[in-house]
Structure formats: C-alpha cells, structure tokens
Amino acid sequence: MKILFFILTFILVISAVTSAKSADTNTVSSTVVTNSTPPTANAPSVVVNNSDVCKTAASASIQTQVLGFASGITITDENCEKIKLSRSLYAMGMKVAAVSLLCSDARTFDAMWNAGTYCPYRGSIGEEAKQGWEFNPTDVPPGSTIFNTNIEQTKEKVESDKEFAKFIIAAMAMYIGFPILF
C-alpha cells in the first residue's frame, strides 16, 4: 500500500510540473514601426582644385539626437601668397620690389642679412639700405633675430645705466649725509 501511495504521489507531482511548464509559455506579438531614419550631419566637401590657389580646405560635423551642425572653411596660406606675388613682380621686371616683398618675412630678412645682401629699405639698396635698417630697427620685420638681439642688448644697457645712476645718486647722498629711499 505504501508503494501504491508513492507511485500515485509521483504521478501527481509529474503532472503538476508539466502543467506548470505549459503555463509559462506566453506569446506576445507586437510590431514596431519606424517612420524616420536616424539623424546624420554630413560634413560638406570643400574642394580647392586649382594648384595656383594658396588655400587649403577643412570641414567638420557633429550630430546629437536632436541637433546637428556641419561647417566647412578655407584657410589662406599667406607665405604662399607672398611667394606668388613676388614671382609675378619679378616676371614683370620689378626685381627690387619682388625682393622687398619677400623681405617682409623675418626669415628671409635674416637670411639676406647674414648673406651680406641687405633687403631694400625705402628705395635704397646695398650699403645705403643697411644703414637705413640700422638707423631704424623698428622697421625690421617682427621676429627677426638679427635686430631683436641688438634691441634687447640696448634695453639691457639702458637698464644697467639706470641701475648705475641710482648707485651714484645713493653714494652721493650718503657722502653728503641725506638718507634716500628707492
């Protein structure tokens, strides 16, 4: 009788487990409809095809879920423009003007000065130009190492002269007996 009881209990447990498994499987059907594509920001293509143009192009874009931004620019190469203008002047026979245009760059100015061929100064060339540059160092292109060191040395000399003058005044005051505070 105990065996029969265990067999019936076993059958009931098995039937309960299988009926519970069939209750776990539910089918839910739904459809998701998307009517729009995801937002994109495309960077514009900025094309500079001509090799005779001293410009380069750059473009960029950024996109978020709500807002997008795209932009493109051209960048002018000023050194390239100087070289092209100088070539044009030289081709028209204006050689001094072509050299003078190139001398507006500090690197060219320094190279020509170091070579002993001085940049034209207000219509004068050669030694006259050298004297013009030496008398007017403020007209030298910014960034030149030739005259910047001379100007810095002059400033240092003026500062040391001021310090020496202060020392002399203090020494004279102490000799006379007046207290001076600087």
Stockholm file with secondary structure:
# STOCKHOLM 1.0

chainA/1-182         MKILFFILTFILVISAVTSAKSADTNTVSSTVVTNSTPPTANAPSVVVNNSDVCKTAASASIQTQVLGFASGITITDENCEKIKLSRSLYAMGMKVAAVSLLCSDARTFDAMWNAGTYCPYRGSIGEEAKQGWEFNPTDVPPGSTIFNTNIEQTKEKVESDKEFAKFIIAAMAMYIGFPILF
#=GR chainA/1-182 SS CHHHHHHHHHHHHHHHHHHHHHHHCCCCCCCCCCCSCCCCCCCCCCCCCCTTSCEEEEEEEEECSSCEEEEEEEEECHHHHHHHHHHHHHHTTCHHHHHHHHTTSHHHHHHHHHHTCCCCBTTBCTHHHHHHHHHCGGGSCTTCHHHHHHHHHHHHHHHHHHHHHHHHHHHHHHHHTCCCCC
#=GC SS_cons         CHHHHHHHHHHHHHHHHHHHHHHHCCCCCCCCCCCSCCCCCCCCCCCCCCTTSCEEEEEEEEECSSCEEEEEEEEECHHHHHHHHHHHHHHTTCHHHHHHHHTTSHHHHHHHHHHTCCCCBTTBCTHHHHHHHHHCGGGSCTTCHHHHHHHHHHHHHHHHHHHHHHHHHHHHHHHHTCCCCC
//
